[in-house]
């Protein structure tokens, strides 16, 4: 690989945008779209990108499997696991990992009487977006069709109506009286 191609690989890993990677690697802005897509098709560049991505995944532990596991934790949260039988919230060290992973935040407000004595506390837990997680999982599993389908003239309701009534209407015919005027 050339030094510019090596730089392209490094820049591509930043945001996975081939056009921007080409520009940052020193290719012309005018040809960056073409060069970027061509570079991704070159076997040696594609192999190097995959190698670097695999290395990064191993180093960080960020893999598609781990992302799916985290989404599943959020999507399938059973909030009852965060509470005791009497309805009080469990202490944080007693909440299981699956439930804790779905908690986005915790707000605690301490209450005191006029003498400054602690009288209690209010705990609010904020959960991660369950619907968003379910949507992403459904999309990953192919359960959602996000593709826009444009219907052509053959399926256009107006075209279908015109075709249905064609031949049934009275066709205009020239009459001698109209031609005389």
KOLDREN-937311 format. One record per atom (N, C-alpha, C): chain; atom name; residue in three letters; x, y, z; residue number from 1. Coordinates in Angstrom, 1 decimal. Each point is the difference from the previous one (the first is absolute). Layout:
KOLDREN-937311
   ch   at    aa        x        y        z     i
    A   CA   ALA        X        Y        Z   NUM
...
This chain:
KOLDREN-937311
   ch   at    aa        x        y        z     i
    A    N   UNK      0.8     -1.2      0.0     1
    A   CA   UNK     -0.8      1.2      0.0     1
    A    C   UNK      0.9      1.2      0.0     1
    A    N   UNK     -0.5      1.1     -0.6     2
    A   CA   UNK      0.7      1.2     -0.1     2
    A    C   UNK     -0.2      0.7      1.4     2
    A    N   UNK      0.8      1.0      0.3     3
    A   CA   UNK     -0.1      0.8      1.2     3
    A    C   UNK     -1.4      0.7      0.1     3
    A    N   UNK     -0.5      0.4     -1.1     4
    A   CA   UNK     -1.3      0.7     -0.1     4
    A    C   UNK     -1.1     -1.0      0.3     4
    A    N   UNK      0.1     -1.2     -0.5     5
    A   CA   UNK     -1.0     -1.1      0.3     5
    A    C   UNK      0.0     -0.4      1.5     5
    A    N   UNK      1.2      0.0      0.5     6
    A   CA   UNK      0.2     -0.3      1.5     6
    A    C   UNK     -0.7      1.0      0.8     6
    A    N   UNK      0.2      1.3     -0.4     7
    A   CA   UNK     -0.6      1.1      0.7     7
    A    C   UNK     -1.5     -0.1     -0.2     7
    A    N   UNK     -0.5     -0.4     -1.2     8
    A   CA   UNK     -1.4     -0.1     -0.2     8
    A    C   UNK     -0.6     -1.0      1.0     8
    A    N   UNK      0.7     -1.2      0.2     9
    A   CA   UNK     -0.5     -1.0      0.9     9
    A    C   UNK     -0.1      0.6      1.4     9
    A    N   UNK      1.0      0.7      0.5    10
    A   CA   UNK      0.0      0.6      1.3    10
    A    C   UNK     -1.2      1.0      0.1    10
    A    N   UNK     -0.2      0.8     -1.0    11
    A   CA   UNK     -1.1      1.0      0.1    11
    A    C   UNK     -1.3     -0.6     -0.2    11
    A    N   UNK     -0.1     -1.1     -0.7    12
    A   CA   UNK     -1.3     -0.7     -0.2    12
    A    C   UNK     -0.5     -0.5      1.4    12
    A    N   UNK      0.9     -0.5      0.8    13
    A   CA   UNK     -0.3     -0.6      1.3    13
    A    C   UNK     -0.6      1.1      1.0    13
    A    N   UNK      0.3      1.3     -0.3    14
    A   CA   UNK     -0.5      1.0      0.9    14
    A    C   UNK     -1.5      0.1      0.0    14
    A    N   UNK     -0.6      0.0     -1.2    15
    A   CA   UNK     -1.5      0.2     -0.1    15
    A    C   UNK     -0.7     -0.9     -1.0    15
    A    N   UNK      0.8     -0.9     -0.6    16
    A   CA   UNK     -0.5     -0.9     -1.1    16
    A    C   UNK     -0.7      0.7     -1.1    16
    A    N   UNK      0.6      1.2     -0.3    17
    A   CA   UNK     -0.5      0.8     -1.2    17
    A    C   UNK      1.1      0.0     -1.0    17
    A    N   UNK     -0.2     -0.7     -1.1    18
    A   CA   UNK      1.1     -0.1     -1.0    18
    A    C   UNK      0.3      1.3     -0.7    18
    A    N   UNK     -1.0      0.8     -0.2    19
    A   CA   UNK      0.2      1.3     -0.7    19
    A    C   UNK      0.9      0.9      0.9    19
    A    N   UNK     -0.4      0.2      1.3    20
    A   CA   UNK      0.7      0.8      0.9    20
    A    C   UNK      1.4     -0.6      0.2    20
    A    N   UNK      0.1     -1.3      0.1    21
    A   CA   UNK      1.3     -0.6      0.2    21
    A    C   UNK      1.0      0.3     -1.2    21
    A    N   UNK     -0.6      0.0     -1.2    22
    A   CA   UNK      0.8      0.3     -1.2    22
    A    C   UNK      0.5      1.4      0.1    22
    A    N   UNK     -0.8      1.0      0.4    23
    A   CA   UNK      0.4      1.4      0.1    23
    A    C   UNK      1.0      0.1      1.0    23
    A    N   UNK     -0.2     -0.6      1.2    24
    A   CA   UNK      1.0      0.2      1.1    24
    A    C   UNK      1.3     -0.7     -0.3    24
    A    N   UNK      0.0     -1.0     -0.9    25
    A   CA   UNK      1.2     -0.8     -0.4    25
    A    C   UNK      0.8      0.8     -1.1    25
    A    N   UNK     -0.6      1.1     -0.5    26
    A   CA   UNK      0.7      0.8     -1.0    26
    A    C   UNK     -0.5     -0.1     -1.4    26
    A    N   UNK     -1.0     -0.8     -0.2    27
    A   CA   UNK     -0.6      0.0     -1.4    27
    A    C   UNK     -0.8      1.2     -0.3    27
    A    N   UNK     -0.2      0.3     -1.2    28
    A   CA   UNK     -0.7      1.2     -0.5    28
    A    C   UNK     -1.5      0.0      0.5    28
    A    N   UNK     -0.5      1.1      0.5    29
    A   CA   UNK     -1.4      0.1      0.4    29
    A    C   UNK     -0.9     -0.3     -1.2    29
    A    N   UNK      0.5      0.4     -1.2    30
    A   CA   UNK     -0.9     -0.2     -1.2    30
    A    C   UNK     -0.2     -1.5     -0.3    30
    A    N   UNK      1.0     -0.8      0.3    31
    A   CA   UNK      0.0     -1.4     -0.4    31
    A    C   UNK     -0.2     -0.9      1.3    31
    A    N   UNK     -0.2      0.6      1.1    32
    A   CA   UNK      0.0     -0.8      1.3    32
    A    C   UNK     -1.1     -1.1      0.0    32
    A    N   UNK     -1.2      0.3     -0.5    33
    A   CA   UNK     -1.1     -1.0      0.0    33
    A    C   UNK      0.4     -1.2     -0.8    33
    A    N   UNK      0.6      0.2     -1.2    34
    A   CA   UNK      0.4     -1.1     -0.9    34
    A    C   UNK      1.1     -0.7      0.6    34
    A    N   UNK      1.1      0.7      0.5    35
    A   CA   UNK      1.2     -0.7      0.5    35
    A    C   UNK     -0.4     -0.7      1.3    35
    A    N   UNK     -0.8      0.6      0.8    36
    A   CA   UNK     -0.4     -0.7      1.3    36
    A    C   UNK     -0.7     -1.3     -0.3    36
    A    N   UNK     -1.0     -0.1     -0.9    37
    A   CA   UNK     -0.6     -1.2     -0.3    37
    A    C   UNK      0.9     -1.0     -0.7    37
    A    N   UNK      0.8      0.5     -0.9    38
    A   CA   UNK      1.0     -0.9     -0.7    38
    A    C   UNK      1.0     -0.6      1.0    38
    A    N   UNK      0.4      0.8      1.0    39
    A   CA   UNK      1.0     -0.6      1.0    39
    A    C   UNK     -0.7     -1.1      0.8    39
    A    N   UNK     -1.2      0.2      0.3    40
    A   CA   UNK     -0.7     -1.1      0.8    40
    A    C   UNK     -0.1     -1.3     -0.7    40
    A    N   UNK      0.0      0.1     -1.4    41
    A   CA   UNK     -0.1     -1.2     -0.8    41
    A    C   UNK      1.3     -0.7     -0.2    41
    A    N   UNK      1.1      0.7      0.3    42
    A   CA   UNK      1.4     -0.6     -0.3    42
    A    C   UNK      0.2     -1.0      1.1    42
    A    N   UNK      0.3     -1.3     -0.4    43
    A   CA   UNK      0.2     -1.1      1.0    43
    A    C   UNK      1.0      0.3      1.1    43
    A    N   UNK      1.2      0.6     -0.3    44
    A   CA   UNK      1.0      0.2      1.0    44
    A    C   UNK     -0.5      1.1      1.0    44
    A    N   UNK     -0.7      1.0     -0.5    45
    A   CA   UNK     -0.6      1.0      0.9    45
    A    C   UNK     -1.1     -0.6      0.9    45
    A    N   UNK     -0.9     -0.7     -0.6    46
    A   CA   UNK     -1.1     -0.6      0.7    46
    A    C   UNK      0.5     -1.0      1.1    46
    A    N   UNK      1.1     -0.7     -0.3    47
    A   CA   UNK      0.6     -1.0      1.0    47
    A    C   UNK      0.6      0.8      1.1    47
    A    N   UNK      0.6      1.1     -0.3    48
    A   CA   UNK      0.7      0.8      1.1    48
    A    C   UNK     -1.1      0.7      0.9    48
    A    N   UNK     -1.1      0.5     -0.7    49
    A   CA   UNK     -1.0      0.6      0.8    49
    A    C   UNK     -0.6     -1.1      1.0    49
    A    N   UNK     -0.3     -1.2     -0.6    50
    A   CA   UNK     -0.6     -1.0      0.8    50
    A    C   UNK      1.0     -0.5      1.2    50
    A    N   UNK      1.3     -0.1     -0.3    51
    A   CA   UNK      0.9     -0.3      1.0    51
    A    C   UNK      0.1      1.0      1.1    51
    A    N   UNK      0.0      1.3     -0.4    52
    A   CA   UNK      0.0      1.0      1.0    52
    A    C   UNK     -1.3      0.1      0.9    52
    A    N   UNK     -1.1     -0.3     -0.7    53
    A   CA   UNK     -1.3      0.0      0.8    53
    A    C   UNK      0.0     -1.2      0.9    53
    A    N   UNK      0.5     -1.1     -0.4    54
    A   CA   UNK      0.0     -1.2      0.8    54
    A    C   UNK      0.9      0.2      1.2    54
    A    N   UNK      1.2      0.7     -0.2    55
    A   CA   UNK      0.9      0.3      1.0    55
    A    C   UNK     -0.6      0.9      1.0    55
    A    N   UNK     -0.7      1.0     -0.5    56
    A   CA   UNK     -0.6      1.0      0.9    56
    A    C   UNK     -1.1     -0.7      0.8    56
    A    N   UNK     -0.8     -0.8     -0.6    57
    A   CA   UNK     -1.1     -0.7      0.7    57
    A    C   UNK      0.6     -0.9      1.2    57
    A    N   UNK      1.1     -0.7     -0.3    58
    A   CA   UNK      0.7     -0.8      1.0    58
    A    C   UNK      0.5      0.8      1.1    58
    A    N   UNK      0.6      1.2     -0.3    59
    A   CA   UNK      0.6      0.8      1.0    59
    A    C   UNK     -1.1      0.7      0.9    59
    A    N   UNK     -1.0      0.4     -0.6    60
    A   CA   UNK     -1.1      0.7      0.8    60
    A    C   UNK     -1.1     -0.9      0.5    60
    A    N   UNK     -0.1     -1.2     -0.6    61
    A   CA   UNK     -1.1     -0.9      0.4    61
    A    C   UNK     -1.3      0.5     -0.6    61
    A    N   UNK      0.0      0.9     -0.9    62
    A   CA   UNK     -1.2      0.4     -0.6    62
    A    C   UNK     -0.2     -0.8     -1.3    62
    A    N   UNK     -1.0     -0.9      0.1    63
    A   CA   UNK     -0.3     -0.9     -1.1    63
    A    C   UNK     -1.5      0.1     -0.3    63
    A    N   UNK     -0.4     -0.4     -1.1    64
    A   CA   UNK     -1.4     -0.1     -0.4    64
    A    C   UNK     -0.8     -0.8      1.0    64
    A    N   UNK      0.6     -1.1      0.5    65
    A   CA   UNK     -0.7     -0.8      1.0    65
    A    C   UNK     -0.2      0.7      1.3    65
    A    N   UNK      1.0      0.8      0.4    66
    A   CA   UNK     -0.2      0.7      1.3    66
    A    C   UNK     -1.0      1.1     -0.2    66
    A    N   UNK      0.0      0.7     -1.1    67
    A   CA   UNK     -1.0      1.0     -0.2    67
    A    C   UNK     -1.4     -0.6      0.0    67
    A    N   UNK     -0.2     -1.1     -0.6    68
    A   CA   UNK     -1.3     -0.7      0.0    68
    A    C   UNK     -0.4     -0.4      1.4    68
    A    N   UNK      0.9     -0.5      0.8    69
    A   CA   UNK     -0.3     -0.4      1.3    69
    A    C   UNK     -0.4      1.2      0.9    69
    A    N   UNK      0.6      1.2     -0.2    70
    A   CA   UNK     -0.4      1.2      0.7    70
    A    C   UNK     -1.4      0.5     -0.4    70
    A    N   UNK     -0.2     -0.1     -1.3    71
    A   CA   UNK     -1.4      0.4     -0.5    71
    A    C   UNK     -1.0     -1.0      0.6    71
    A    N   UNK      0.3     -1.2      0.1    72
    A   CA   UNK     -0.9     -1.0      0.5    72
    A    C   UNK     -0.3      0.3      1.5    72
    A    N   UNK      1.0      0.4      0.7    73
    A   CA   UNK     -0.2      0.3      1.4    73
    A    C   UNK     -1.0      1.1      0.2    73
    A    N   UNK      0.2      1.0     -0.8    74
    A   CA   UNK     -1.0      1.2      0.0    74
    A    C   UNK     -1.3     -0.5     -0.4    74
    A    N   UNK     -0.1     -0.6     -1.1    75
    A   CA   UNK     -1.3     -0.4     -0.6    75
    A    C   UNK     -0.8     -0.9      0.8    75
    A    N   UNK      0.6     -0.9      0.7    76
    A   CA   UNK     -0.7     -1.1      0.8    76
    A    C   UNK      0.1      0.2      1.5    76
    A    N   UNK      0.2      1.3      0.4    77
    A   CA   UNK      0.1      0.3      1.4    77
    A    C   UNK     -1.3     -0.4      0.8    77
    A    N   UNK      0.1     -0.6      1.1    78
    A   CA   UNK     -1.1     -0.2      0.9    78
    A    C   UNK      0.2      0.9      1.2    78
    A    N   UNK     -0.6      1.1      0.1    79
    A   CA   UNK      0.2      1.1      1.0    79
    A    C   UNK     -0.2     -0.6      1.4    79
    A    N   UNK     -0.8     -1.0      0.1    80
    A   CA   UNK     -0.2     -0.6      1.4    80
    A    C   UNK      1.2     -0.4      0.6    80
    A    N   UNK      1.1     -0.3     -0.8    81
    A   CA   UNK      1.2     -0.5      0.6    81
    A    C   UNK      0.8      1.1      0.7    81
    A    N   UNK     -0.4      1.3     -0.1    82
    A   CA   UNK      0.6      1.1      0.7    82
    A    C   UNK     -0.6      0.3      1.3    82
    A    N   UNK     -1.1     -0.7      0.3    83
    A   CA   UNK     -0.7      0.3      1.3    83
    A    C   UNK     -0.2     -1.3      0.9    83
    A    N   UNK     -0.1      0.3      1.2    84
    A   CA   UNK     -0.3     -1.0      1.0    84
    A    C   UNK     -1.5     -0.3      0.0    84
    A    N   UNK     -0.4     -1.1      0.7    85
    A   CA   UNK     -1.4     -0.4      0.0    85
    A    C   UNK     -0.9      1.0      0.6    85
    A    N   UNK      0.5      0.9      0.9    86
    A   CA   UNK     -0.8      1.0      0.6    86
    A    C   UNK     -0.1      1.3     -0.9    86
    A    N   UNK      0.7      0.0     -1.1    87
    A   CA   UNK     -0.1      1.1     -0.9    87
    A    C   UNK      1.2      1.0      0.1    87
    A    N   UNK      0.8     -0.2      1.0    88
    A   CA   UNK      1.1      0.9      0.2    88
    A    C   UNK      1.1     -0.4     -1.0    88
    A    N   UNK      0.8      1.0     -0.4    89
    A   CA   UNK      1.1     -0.3     -1.0    89
    A    C   UNK      1.1     -0.7      0.7    89
    A    N   UNK      0.5     -1.0     -0.7    90
    A   CA   UNK      1.2     -0.8      0.5    90
    A    C   UNK      1.2      0.9      0.1    90
    A    N   UNK      0.9     -0.2      0.9    91
    A   CA   UNK      1.3      0.7      0.0    91
    A    C   UNK      0.7     -0.3     -1.3    91
    A    N   UNK      0.8      0.9     -0.5    92
    A   CA   UNK      0.7     -0.2     -1.3    92
    A    C   UNK      0.8     -1.3     -0.1    92
    A    N   UNK      0.6     -0.3      1.1    93
    A   CA   UNK      0.9     -1.2      0.0    93
    A    C   UNK     -0.8     -1.3      0.0    93
    A    N   UNK     -1.4      0.1      0.1    94
    A   CA   UNK     -0.8     -1.2      0.0    94
    A    C   UNK     -0.8     -0.1     -1.3    94
    A    N   UNK      0.2      0.9     -0.9    95
    A   CA   UNK     -0.7      0.0     -1.3    95
    A    C   UNK      0.9     -0.9     -1.0    95
    A    N   UNK     -0.6     -0.9     -0.6    96
    A   CA   UNK      0.7     -0.9     -0.9    96
    A    C   UNK      0.6      0.7     -1.2    96
    A    N   UNK      1.0     -0.5     -0.7    97
    A   CA   UNK      0.7      0.6     -1.1    97
    A    C   UNK     -1.0      0.3     -1.1    97
    A    N   UNK     -0.9     -0.9     -0.3    98
    A   CA   UNK     -0.9      0.2     -1.2    98
    A    C   UNK     -0.9      1.2      0.3    98
    A    N   UNK     -0.5      0.2      1.2    99
    A   CA   UNK     -0.8      1.1      0.3    99
    A    C   UNK      0.8      1.3      0.0    99
    A    N   UNK      1.1      0.0      0.7   100
    A   CA   UNK      0.9      1.1      0.1   100
    A    C   UNK      0.4      0.6     -1.3   100
    A    N   UNK      0.2     -0.9     -1.0   101
    A   CA   UNK      0.4      0.4     -1.3   101
    A    C   UNK     -1.0      0.8     -0.7   101
    A    N   UNK     -1.3     -0.2      0.3   102
    A   CA   UNK     -1.1      0.8     -0.6   102
    A    C   UNK     -0.3      1.3      0.7   102
    A    N   UNK      0.6      0.3      1.1   103
    A   CA   UNK     -0.2      1.2      0.7   103
    A    C   UNK      0.9      1.1     -0.6   103
    A    N   UNK     -0.7      1.1     -0.4   104
    A   CA   UNK      0.8      1.1     -0.6   104
    A    C   UNK      0.4      1.0      1.0   104
    A    N   UNK     -0.7      0.1      1.1   105
    A   CA   UNK      0.4      0.9      1.1   105
    A    C   UNK     -0.8     -0.2      1.2   105
    A    N   UNK      0.5      0.6      1.1   106
    A   CA   UNK     -0.6     -0.1      1.3   106
    A    C   UNK      0.1      1.3      0.7   106
    A    N   UNK     -1.2      0.5      0.5   107
    A   CA   UNK      0.0      1.3      0.7   107
    A    C   UNK     -0.5     -0.3      1.4   107
    A    N   UNK      0.8      0.5      0.9   108
    A   CA   UNK     -0.4     -0.2      1.5   108
    A    C   UNK     -0.2      1.4      0.6   108
    A    N   UNK     -1.1      0.2      0.6   109
    A   CA   UNK     -0.2      1.3      0.8   109
    A    C   UNK     -0.3     -0.4      1.4   109
    A    N   UNK      0.9      0.6      0.9   110
    A   CA   UNK     -0.1     -0.3      1.4   110
    A    C   UNK     -1.0      1.1      0.6   110
    A    N   UNK     -0.8     -0.5      1.0   111
    A   CA   UNK     -0.9      1.0      0.6   111
    A    C   UNK      0.4      0.1      1.5   111
    A    N   UNK     -0.2      1.2      0.5   112
    A   CA   UNK      0.4      0.3      1.4   112
    A    C   UNK     -1.2      0.8      0.6   112
    A    N   UNK     -0.1     -0.1      1.4   113
    A   CA   UNK     -1.0      0.8      0.7   113
    A    C   UNK      0.5      1.3      0.3   113
    A    N   UNK     -0.7      0.8      0.8   114
    A   CA   UNK      0.4      1.4      0.3   114
    A    C   UNK      1.2      0.0      1.0   114
    A    N   UNK      0.2     -1.1      0.7   115
    A   CA   UNK      1.2     -0.1      0.9   115
    A    C   UNK      1.2     -0.5     -0.8   115
    A    N   UNK     -0.1     -0.3     -1.3   116
    A   CA   UNK      1.1     -0.5     -0.7   116
    A    C   UNK      0.2     -1.5      0.0   116
    A    N   UNK     -0.9     -0.7      0.6   117
    A   CA   UNK      0.1     -1.4      0.1   117
    A    C   UNK     -0.5     -0.6     -1.3   117
    A    N   UNK      0.7     -1.1     -0.4   118
    A   CA   UNK     -0.3     -0.7     -1.2   118
    A    C   UNK     -1.3     -0.7      0.2   118
    A    N   UNK     -1.0      0.2     -0.9   119
    A   CA   UNK     -1.3     -0.6      0.2   119
    A    C   UNK     -0.3     -1.0     -1.1   119
    A    N   UNK      0.8      0.0     -1.1   120
    A   CA   UNK     -0.2     -1.0     -1.0   120
    A    C   UNK      0.7      0.4     -1.3   120
    A    N   UNK     -0.3     -0.8     -1.0   121
    A   CA   UNK      0.6      0.4     -1.3   121
    A    C   UNK     -1.0     -0.5     -1.1   121
    A    N   UNK      0.1      0.7     -1.1   122
    A   CA   UNK     -0.8     -0.4     -1.2   122
    A    C   UNK      1.0     -0.4     -1.1   122
    A    N   UNK     -0.2     -1.1     -0.6   123
    A   CA   UNK      0.9     -0.6     -1.0   123
    A    C   UNK     -0.8     -0.1     -1.3   123
    A    N   UNK      0.5      0.6     -1.0   124
    A   CA   UNK     -0.6     -0.1     -1.4   124
    A    C   UNK      1.0     -0.7     -0.9   124
    A    N   UNK     -0.5     -1.0     -0.7   125
    A   CA   UNK      0.9     -0.7     -0.9   125
    A    C   UNK     -0.5      0.4     -1.4   125
    A    N   UNK      1.0      0.3     -0.9   126
    A   CA   UNK     -0.3      0.3     -1.4   126
    A    C   UNK      0.5     -1.2     -0.8   126
    A    N   UNK     -0.9     -0.6     -0.8   127
    A   CA   UNK      0.3     -1.2     -0.8   127
    A    C   UNK      0.4      0.4     -1.4   127
    A    N   UNK      0.8     -0.8     -0.5   128
    A   CA   UNK      0.4      0.2     -1.4   128
    A    C   UNK     -1.2     -0.2     -0.9   128
    A    N   UNK      0.1      0.4     -1.2   129
    A   CA   UNK     -1.1      0.0     -1.0   129
    A    C   UNK     -0.3     -1.4     -0.5   129
    A    N   UNK     -1.1     -0.6      0.6   130
    A   CA   UNK     -0.3     -1.4     -0.3   130
    A    C   UNK     -0.6     -0.1     -1.4   130
    A    N   UNK     -0.8      0.9     -0.4   131
    A   CA   UNK     -0.5      0.0     -1.4   131
    A    C   UNK      1.1      0.1     -1.0   131
    A    N   UNK      0.9      0.9      0.2   132
    A   CA   UNK      1.1      0.2     -0.9   132
    A    C   UNK      0.9     -1.3     -0.1   132
    A    N   UNK      0.2     -0.6      1.2   133
    A   CA   UNK      0.8     -1.3      0.0   133
    A    C   UNK     -0.8     -1.1     -0.8   133
    A    N   UNK     -1.3     -0.1      0.2   134
    A   CA   UNK     -0.8     -1.0     -0.7   134
    A    C   UNK      0.0      0.3     -1.5   134
    A    N   UNK     -0.1      1.3     -0.3   135
    A   CA   UNK      0.0      0.3     -1.5   135
    A    C   UNK      1.4     -0.4     -0.6   135
    A    N   UNK      1.1      0.3      0.6   136
    A   CA   UNK      1.3     -0.3     -0.5   136
    A    C   UNK      0.1     -1.6     -0.1   136
    A    N   UNK     -0.4     -0.7      1.0   137
    A   CA   UNK      0.0     -1.4     -0.1   137
    A    C   UNK     -0.8     -0.6     -1.1   137
    A    N   UNK     -1.2      0.6     -0.1   138
    A   CA   UNK     -0.9     -0.5     -1.1   138
    A    C   UNK      0.6      0.3     -1.4   138
    A    N   UNK      0.6      1.1     -0.1   139
    A   CA   UNK      0.6      0.4     -1.3   139
    A    C   UNK      1.2     -1.0     -0.3   139
    A    N   UNK      0.8     -0.3      1.1   140
    A   CA   UNK      1.1     -0.9     -0.2   140
    A    C   UNK     -0.5     -1.4     -0.4   140
    A    N   UNK     -1.1     -0.4      0.5   141
    A   CA   UNK     -0.6     -1.3     -0.3   141
    A    C   UNK     -0.8     -0.1     -1.3   141
    A    N   UNK     -0.1      1.2     -0.7   142
    A   CA   UNK     -0.7      0.1     -1.2   142
    A    C   UNK     -1.5      0.0      0.1   142
    A    N   UNK     -0.5      0.4      1.2   143
    A   CA   UNK     -1.4      0.0      0.2   143
    A    C   UNK     -0.6      1.3     -0.4   143
    A    N   UNK      0.8      1.0     -0.3   144
    A   CA   UNK     -0.6      1.3     -0.5   144
    A    C   UNK      0.5      0.2     -1.4   144
    A    N   UNK     -0.9      0.5     -0.8   145
    A   CA   UNK      0.3      0.4     -1.4   145
    A    C   UNK      0.1      1.5     -0.1   145
    A    N   UNK      1.2      0.5      0.0   146
    A   CA   UNK      0.3      1.5      0.0   146
    A    C   UNK      0.1      0.5     -1.4   146
    A    N   UNK     -0.2     -0.9     -1.0   147
    A   CA   UNK      0.2      0.5     -1.4   147
    A    C   UNK     -1.2      0.7     -0.5   147
    A    N   UNK      0.3      1.1     -0.7   148
    A   CA   UNK     -1.1      0.8     -0.6   148
    A    C   UNK     -0.3     -0.7     -1.4   148
    A    N   UNK     -1.3     -0.3     -0.2   149
    A   CA   UNK     -0.4     -0.6     -1.3   149
    A    C   UNK     -0.8      1.1     -0.7   149
    A    N   UNK      0.4      0.3     -1.2   150
    A   CA   UNK     -0.8      0.9     -0.9   150
    A    C   UNK     -0.7     -0.8     -1.0   150
    A    N   UNK     -1.3      0.2     -0.1   151
    A   CA   UNK     -0.8     -0.7     -0.9   151
    A    C   UNK      0.0      0.7     -1.4   151
    A    N   UNK      0.2     -0.8     -1.0   152
    A   CA   UNK      0.1      0.5     -1.4   152
    A    C   UNK     -1.4      0.3     -0.5   152
    A    N   UNK     -0.1      0.5     -1.2   153
    A   CA   UNK     -1.3      0.3     -0.6   153
    A    C   UNK     -0.9     -1.2     -0.1   153
    A    N   UNK      0.5     -1.2     -0.1   154
    A   CA   UNK     -0.8     -1.2     -0.2   154
    A    C   UNK     -0.8     -0.2      1.3   154
    A    N   UNK      0.4      0.5      1.2   155
    A   CA   UNK     -0.7     -0.2      1.2   155
    A    C   UNK     -0.7      1.3      0.5   155
    A    N   UNK      0.1      1.0     -0.8   156
    A   CA   UNK     -0.6      1.3      0.3   156
    A    C   UNK     -1.5     -0.1      0.0   156
    A    N   UNK     -0.7      0.3      1.1   157
    A   CA   UNK     -1.5     -0.2      0.0   157
    A    C   UNK     -0.7      0.8     -1.1   157
    A    N   UNK      0.5      1.2     -0.4   158
    A   CA   UNK     -0.7      0.7     -1.1   158
    A    C   UNK      0.2     -0.7     -1.3   158
    A    N   UNK      1.2     -0.5     -0.2   159
    A   CA   UNK      0.3     -0.8     -1.3   159
    A    C   UNK     -0.9     -1.2      0.0   159
    A    N   UNK     -0.1     -0.7      1.1   160
    A   CA   UNK     -0.9     -1.2      0.1   160
    A    C   UNK     -1.4      0.3     -0.3   160
    A    N   UNK     -0.5      1.1      0.5   161
    A   CA   UNK     -1.4      0.5     -0.2   161
    A    C   UNK     -0.2      0.3     -1.5   161
    A    N   UNK      0.9      0.7     -0.6   162
    A   CA   UNK     -0.1      0.4     -1.4   162
    A    C   UNK      0.0     -1.3     -0.9   162
    A    N   UNK      0.8     -1.0      0.3   163
    A   CA   UNK      0.1     -1.2     -0.7   163
    A    C   UNK     -1.3     -0.8      0.2   163
    A    N   UNK     -0.6      0.1      1.1   164
    A   CA   UNK     -1.2     -0.8      0.3   164
    A    C   UNK     -1.2      0.6     -0.8   164
    A    N   UNK     -0.1      1.3     -0.2   165
    A   CA   UNK     -1.1      0.5     -0.7   165
    A    C   UNK      0.2      0.3     -1.5   165
    A    N   UNK      1.3     -0.3     -0.4   166
    A   CA   UNK      0.3      0.2     -1.4   166
    A    C   UNK     -0.9     -1.0     -0.8   166
    A    N   UNK     -0.5      0.4     -1.1   167
    A   CA   UNK     -0.8     -0.8     -0.9   167
    A    C   UNK     -1.5     -0.1      0.4   167
    A    N   UNK     -0.3      0.5      1.3   168
    A   CA   UNK     -1.4     -0.1      0.4   168
    A    C   UNK     -0.7      1.4     -0.2   168
    A    N   UNK      0.8      1.0     -0.3   169
    A   CA   UNK     -0.6      1.3     -0.2   169
    A    C   UNK     -0.4      0.2     -1.5   169
    A    N   UNK     -0.9      0.9     -0.2   170
    A   CA   UNK     -0.4      0.3     -1.4   170
    A    C   UNK      1.1      0.8     -0.7   170
    A    N   UNK      0.4     -0.4     -1.1   171
    A   CA   UNK      1.0      0.7     -0.8   171
    A    C   UNK     -0.6      1.1     -0.8   171
    A    N   UNK      0.6      1.1     -0.1   172
    A   CA   UNK     -0.6      1.1     -0.8   172
    A    C   UNK      0.0     -0.3     -1.5   172
    A    N   UNK     -1.0      0.4     -0.6   173
    A   CA   UNK     -0.2     -0.3     -1.4   173
    A    C   UNK     -0.4      1.3     -0.7   173
    A    N   UNK      0.6      0.4     -1.1   174
    A   CA   UNK     -0.3      1.2     -0.7   174
    A    C   UNK     -1.4     -0.2     -0.7   174
    A    N   UNK     -0.9      1.0      0.1   175
    A   CA   UNK     -1.3     -0.1     -0.6   175
    A    C   UNK     -0.1      1.1     -1.1   175
    A    N   UNK     -0.8     -0.3     -1.0   176
    A   CA   UNK     -0.1      0.9     -1.2   176
    A    C   UNK     -0.4      1.4      0.5   176
    A    N   UNK     -0.9      0.1      0.9   177
    A   CA   UNK     -0.5      1.3      0.5   177
    A    C   UNK      1.1      0.8      0.5   177
    A    N   UNK      0.9     -0.6      0.8   178
    A   CA   UNK      1.1      0.8      0.6   178
    A    C   UNK      1.0      0.4     -1.1   178
    A    N   UNK      0.2     -0.8     -1.0   179
    A   CA   UNK      1.0      0.3     -1.0   179
    A    C   UNK     -0.5      1.1     -0.9   179
    A    N   UNK     -1.3      0.2     -0.2   180
    A   CA   UNK     -0.5      1.0     -0.8   180
    A    C   UNK      0.2      1.4      0.5   180
    A    N   UNK      0.2      0.2      1.2   181
    A   CA   UNK      0.2      1.3      0.6   181
    A    C   UNK      1.4      0.5     -0.1   181
